């Protein structure tokens, strides 16, 4: 009788632990979201800001970025600073990165920017 009690109790605890692990794994873990990134950019950078100031902004926040002066294969990326915040969110099956694209004019002044989340596999 005592052995059955401990076996059942052990199974109940085990089921509870597995259920908790599944719940935790399915919840998205978010470090930063698109709305907060857009707000921070809006608060610190405006149209007409120099490319050097945009790069400084990205460096201060530790955001990976790369400048494309000219792209013959994709001219829409000419004079563009591409930035990426890696693993802004994560679930068990999907990783979310935040991509930021800054577009500049001929004088290296900010024309516009876009911020979006990109979902990729594990």
Secondary structure, DSSP 8 states (H G I E B T S, - for coil): -HHHHHHHHHHHHHHHHHHHHHHHHHS-EES--HHHHHHHHHHH--TT-BHHHHHHHHHHTT-EEEEES--SS-GGGTTEEEEEEEEEEE-SS-EEEEEEEEEE-TTSBEEEEEEEEEEE--
